[in-house]
Amino acid sequence: MWNIALIGAGAIGKIHARNLAGHGRAKLTHVCDTNTAVASSVAAEYGAHAAISVEDVLGSDVDGVIIASSTSTHGDVAKACISAGKPFLCEKPLASDLSTAQEIADSAGATGLTAGMAFNRRLHPQYAGIKEAVAAGEIGRVESILITSRTAAAPTLEFIKTSGGLFGEKGSHFYDLARWITGEHPVELFAMGAALVNPRFADISEVDTAMITMRFPSGALCQLDFSWRAAYGQDERLEVSGSLGMVQTQQSPVGPFLRFNPLGMTQDGPMPTWYERFEQTYALELDVFFRALESGQPGELPTLADGVAAQQVADGARQSVREGVPVTITPMG
């Protein structure tokens, strides 16, 4: 039985708490959050200890830590885990900037600590299936990737202030998917962004709508379409086209049945929310993390180096928007 501590008891933290409580091989022992009332509430619900501080957690006998606090704290918490020798699974992004992310990855690597990124979309059957099809050569040489991610409900300005923004908070998942599917790291990107959903985002130099074009060493191109607004429901799609064919995800509305008539086919129901679509992946990533703890090897666990790579792309996208020029991405490692 793994004794696991949770740092951060917000929306994502509560998902992890629920999954840990229902896991046959884990016990949620500590919950820590800057909002002590929330920490106490979640801890009481699952019979855990409401920790006063991160130091309180790391000074205990926990076997691992889930970092689900606000993005601006990820770097400090990860560093504290490394100093205490506590394995951890970190929500994306790994840190607020590339140099901090690289420092964390290097420190964990030097000590041999088991640590990884919560890139749970890799565990969704559609994305895993596309990865397998591409690896098997079903579509031939990859030539282009199209990724769309538009969120049904935009985050608040207050959330954005302590998050990784559109490029870090949302984008990290999709840079990782593109790298994971192709087995390549981009060498160049160009990004454009605007504050169209909430003009106040511009006051803090953030965007809520963006397009990014990336080029990979093989010559393959990737286009990413991001927005914090989708009035019609959560919209997430991925398509990979190659010399022999194409693979793409599908979005099934949450409806009871299909209607066929002389006018065509219709289906009732809204688009699935991000949680409805990826709920199971949060449970599956715990299994991946625990297998890594048990074996001492990452296995399927996305590494901190993957987190650094995503951070590099996010920082490059911000730079491209700020300067209005393409950005060269230096090789990792």
GUSE-744193 format. One line per 2 residues: number of its first residue (from 1); their letters; for each residue x, y, z of C-alpha. Coordinates in Angstrom, 2 decimals. Each point is the difference from the previous one (the first is absolute). Layout:
BEGIN
NUM	A	X/Y/Z  ...
// end
This chain:
BEGIN
1	MW	0.00/0.00/0.00  1.48/3.32/-1.09
3	NI	-0.45/2.93/2.40  -0.60/3.02/-2.25
5	AL	-0.15/3.70/0.82  -1.94/2.54/-2.05
7	IG	1.30/3.55/-0.38  -2.82/2.18/-1.30
9	AG	-3.67/-0.77/0.61  -1.62/2.00/-2.78
11	AI	-1.98/-1.45/-2.90  2.77/-2.31/-1.26
13	GK	1.15/-0.80/3.53  -3.49/-1.20/0.91
15	IH	0.03/-2.35/-3.01  3.28/-1.49/1.21
17	AR	-1.32/-0.25/3.56  -3.07/-1.92/-1.13
19	NL	2.06/-2.37/-2.15  2.57/-0.59/2.73
21	AG	-2.75/-0.79/2.49  -1.49/-2.56/-2.36
23	HG	3.31/-1.59/-1.00  0.73/-3.45/1.32
25	RA	3.74/0.61/0.33  0.07/3.52/1.42
27	KL	-1.02/1.98/3.05  -0.44/3.76/0.04
29	TH	1.79/0.94/3.22  0.56/3.78/-0.26
31	VC	-1.74/2.92/-1.69  1.67/3.41/-0.16
33	DT	-1.39/3.21/-1.48  0.55/3.71/0.63
35	NT	-3.74/0.13/0.65  0.00/-1.86/3.33
37	AV	-3.80/-0.33/0.04  0.05/-1.81/-3.35
39	AS	2.89/-2.21/1.12  -1.84/-0.91/3.19
41	SV	-3.22/-0.75/-1.88  1.65/-2.30/-2.55
43	AA	2.13/-1.68/2.67  -3.05/-0.64/2.18
45	EY	-1.94/-1.45/-2.92  2.66/-2.64/-0.65
47	GA	1.38/-0.57/3.50  3.31/1.75/-0.70
49	HA	2.09/2.44/2.03  -0.42/3.70/-0.86
51	AI	3.62/1.11/-0.27  0.98/3.47/1.10
53	SV	2.80/0.39/-2.53  1.94/-1.78/-2.73
55	ED	2.76/-0.53/2.58  -2.52/-1.74/2.24
57	VL	-0.81/-2.38/-2.85  3.58/-0.72/-1.01
59	GS	1.06/-0.60/3.58  -2.46/-2.89/0.25
61	DV	0.27/-3.60/-1.18  -1.78/0.54/-3.35
63	DG	1.19/-2.13/-2.91  -0.93/2.47/-2.72
65	VI	-1.48/3.42/-0.68  -2.55/1.24/-2.52
67	IA	0.69/3.65/-0.86  -3.31/1.60/-1.02
69	SS	0.44/3.48/1.46  -0.06/3.21/-2.04
71	TS	2.55/0.08/-2.82  2.02/2.79/1.59
73	TH	0.82/-2.34/2.91  0.91/-3.14/-2.00
75	GD	3.70/0.81/-0.19  0.46/0.64/3.72
77	VA	-1.99/-3.08/1.02  1.90/-2.22/-2.46
79	KA	3.33/1.30/1.32  -1.12/-0.69/3.57
81	CI	-0.99/-3.56/-0.95  3.41/-0.58/-1.55
83	SA	1.78/1.34/3.10  -2.10/-2.31/2.18
85	GK	0.48/-2.98/-2.33  -3.74/-0.37/-0.57
87	PF	-1.16/-1.33/-3.40  -2.60/2.19/-1.66
89	LC	-2.48/0.31/-2.84  -0.36/3.61/-1.14
91	EK	-2.90/1.59/-1.82  1.04/2.04/-3.02
93	PL	1.85/2.24/-0.51  3.03/-1.05/2.04
95	AS	1.00/3.56/0.84  -0.61/3.62/-0.93
97	DL	3.03/0.25/-2.27  2.40/-2.20/-1.95
99	ST	3.10/0.50/2.16  -1.86/-1.07/3.16
101	AQ	-1.52/-3.00/-1.76  3.42/-1.10/-1.24
103	EI	1.51/0.44/3.47  -2.70/-2.22/1.49
105	AD	0.45/-2.72/-2.61  3.78/0.05/0.41
107	SA	-0.21/-0.18/3.81  -2.46/-2.90/-0.01
109	GA	2.07/-1.82/-2.61  3.20/0.43/2.02
111	TG	-1.59/-1.68/3.02  -1.82/-2.71/-1.95
113	LT	-3.32/1.13/1.50  -3.16/-1.40/-1.56
115	AG	-1.91/3.02/-1.29  -2.22/0.69/-2.96
117	MA	-2.53/2.20/-1.71  -3.77/-0.39/0.04
119	FN	-0.42/-0.01/-3.77  -3.08/-2.18/0.36
121	RR	-1.25/0.50/-3.57  2.56/-2.60/-1.10
123	LH	-2.19/-2.54/1.76  -3.20/0.79/-1.89
125	PQ	-0.83/-2.87/-2.41  -0.33/2.33/-3.01
127	YA	3.40/1.61/0.46  1.69/-3.27/0.95
129	GI	-1.52/-1.58/-3.10  1.30/2.77/-2.24
131	KE	3.46/-0.36/1.52  -0.06/-3.75/-0.73
133	AV	-1.24/0.49/-3.57  2.71/2.53/-0.79
135	AA	2.71/-2.16/1.59  -1.19/-2.99/-2.04
137	GE	0.36/1.97/-3.23  -3.70/-0.14/-0.86
139	IG	-0.02/3.53/-1.42  3.53/-0.04/-1.35
141	RV	2.27/2.98/0.57  -1.65/2.64/2.20
143	ES	-0.49/3.23/-1.94  -2.38/2.12/2.08
145	IL	-1.75/0.12/3.35  -3.06/2.12/0.77
147	IT	-1.00/0.55/3.63  -3.00/1.97/1.24
149	SR	-0.74/0.72/3.66  -2.78/2.42/0.90
151	TA	-1.30/0.08/3.55  -3.72/0.37/0.69
153	AA	0.48/2.24/3.06  2.84/2.51/0.14
155	PT	2.04/0.20/3.23  -0.20/3.11/2.13
157	LE	2.55/2.79/-0.17  1.06/-0.86/3.55
159	FI	0.72/-3.60/-1.02  2.02/1.12/-3.01
161	KT	2.22/2.19/2.20  1.41/-3.06/1.81
163	SG	-0.26/-2.48/-2.86  2.11/-0.79/-3.03
165	GL	-2.41/1.92/-2.22  -1.35/-1.28/-3.29
167	FG	3.41/-1.13/-1.25  1.08/-1.75/3.20
169	EK	-3.22/-1.09/1.67  -1.90/-1.20/-3.05
171	GS	2.80/-0.36/-2.53  2.28/-2.31/1.97
173	HF	-2.26/-3.02/-0.52  0.03/0.45/-3.75
175	YD	3.68/0.74/-0.52  0.56/-3.21/1.91
177	LA	-2.45/-1.95/-2.16  1.63/1.26/-3.20
179	RW	3.48/-0.93/1.26  -1.17/-3.38/1.34
181	IT	-1.80/-0.97/-3.20  2.79/1.04/-2.36
183	GE	2.97/-0.84/2.22  1.43/3.40/-0.97
185	HP	0.60/3.34/1.69  -0.88/3.13/-2.01
187	VE	2.85/2.09/-1.37  -1.95/3.15/-0.89
189	LF	-3.33/1.64/0.80  -2.00/3.11/-0.75
191	AM	-2.93/1.11/2.16  -2.67/2.67/-0.15
193	GA	-2.30/0.83/2.90  -2.73/2.40/1.06
195	AL	-2.30/0.77/2.94  -3.39/-0.55/-1.65
197	VN	-1.91/-1.88/2.71  0.93/2.34/2.85
199	PR	1.69/3.26/-1.05  1.30/0.42/3.56
201	FA	2.45/-2.86/-0.65  2.01/2.50/-2.03
203	DI	0.51/2.08/3.17  2.16/-2.79/1.41
205	SE	1.67/-0.79/-3.35  -1.98/-3.20/-0.51
207	VD	-1.96/-1.28/-2.99  -3.13/-2.14/-0.11
209	TA	0.03/-0.89/-3.71  3.05/-1.19/-1.92
211	MI	1.37/-1.85/-2.99  3.40/-1.70/0.04
213	TM	1.80/-1.58/-2.94  2.91/-2.34/0.78
215	RF	2.55/-1.72/-2.23  1.62/-3.32/0.95
217	PS	3.48/-1.25/-1.07  -1.59/-2.38/-2.51
219	GA	-1.71/2.96/-1.68  -3.46/-0.89/1.35
221	LC	-2.14/2.98/0.98  -2.37/0.39/2.94
223	QL	-2.76/2.59/0.32  -1.52/0.66/3.45
225	DF	-3.26/1.93/0.39  -0.66/1.11/3.61
227	SW	-2.83/1.96/1.58  -1.47/0.46/3.45
229	RA	-3.47/0.18/-1.59  -2.25/-2.54/-1.70
231	AY	-3.61/1.13/0.30  -1.18/-3.35/-1.35
233	GQ	1.82/-2.17/2.56  3.46/-1.43/0.61
235	DE	1.79/-0.40/-3.33  3.13/-2.11/-0.30
237	RL	1.20/-1.67/-3.20  3.24/-1.47/-1.31
239	EV	0.86/-1.12/-3.53  3.20/-1.47/-1.40
241	SG	0.45/-0.19/-3.76  2.73/-1.98/-1.72
243	SL	1.21/-1.25/-3.34  -2.31/-3.06/0.12
245	GM	-3.05/1.21/1.86  -1.41/1.87/2.99
247	VQ	-1.16/-0.66/3.57  -2.18/2.31/2.08
249	TQ	-1.95/0.09/3.24  -3.78/0.24/0.17
251	QS	-2.23/1.96/2.35  -3.26/-1.70/0.92
253	PV	-2.73/2.27/1.38  -1.53/-1.08/3.29
255	GP	-3.32/-1.01/-1.51  -2.35/-2.99/0.24
257	FL	-0.14/-1.03/-3.66  0.40/0.97/-3.65
259	RF	-2.86/1.20/-2.21  -0.13/-0.84/-3.70
261	NP	-2.57/1.58/-2.30  -0.21/1.41/-3.56
263	LG	1.74/3.17/1.20  3.03/-1.88/1.27
265	MT	1.39/-1.23/3.31  -0.13/1.85/3.33
267	QD	1.01/-0.81/3.55  -1.33/1.70/3.11
269	GP	2.08/1.01/2.96  2.89/2.35/0.78
271	MP	3.66/-0.65/-0.64  1.63/-1.91/2.87
273	TW	1.79/2.12/2.59  3.77/-0.43/0.40
275	YE	-0.64/-1.97/3.18  -2.54/-2.35/-1.62
277	RF	2.47/-0.71/-2.76  3.11/-0.49/2.15
279	EQ	-1.38/-1.14/3.36  1.44/-3.49/-0.27
281	TY	3.47/1.22/-0.93  0.44/1.59/3.43
283	AL	-0.47/-3.40/1.61  2.24/-1.73/-2.54
285	EL	2.87/2.42/0.59  0.07/-1.00/3.66
287	DV	0.59/-3.60/-1.10  2.85/1.18/-2.23
289	FF	1.52/2.03/2.87  -0.26/-2.91/2.44
291	RA	1.62/-2.41/-2.46  2.88/2.46/-0.33
293	LE	0.30/0.19/3.80  0.06/-3.77/0.22
295	SG	2.54/-0.61/-2.76  2.15/3.08/0.40
297	QP	-0.30/0.47/-3.77  -2.23/2.56/-1.78
299	GE	-1.66/-2.53/-2.30  -3.04/1.78/-1.47
301	LP	0.35/2.95/2.39  0.61/3.25/-1.92
303	TL	3.35/1.27/1.25  1.06/3.36/1.38
305	AD	1.98/0.39/-3.23  -3.36/-0.14/-1.81
307	GV	-1.15/2.79/2.31  3.10/2.04/-0.84
309	AA	-0.61/-0.53/-3.72  -3.60/1.24/0.31
311	QQ	1.23/2.99/2.01  2.48/0.82/-2.74
313	VA	-2.75/0.06/-2.63  -2.29/2.10/2.23
315	DG	2.76/2.54/0.64  0.80/0.06/-3.73
317	AR	-3.64/0.69/-0.85  -0.13/2.91/2.45
319	QS	3.21/1.40/-1.46  -1.33/-0.31/-3.55
321	VR	-3.22/1.86/0.89  1.91/2.67/1.88
323	EG	2.58/0.62/-2.75  -2.10/-0.89/-3.04
325	VP	2.70/-2.25/-1.48  0.64/-3.75/-0.43
327	VT	1.95/-1.59/2.85  2.68/-2.64/-0.40
329	IT	-0.26/-2.85/2.53  3.40/-1.37/1.02
331	PM	0.38/-3.77/0.35  -0.79/-1.37/3.46
333	G	2.55/-1.77/2.18
// end
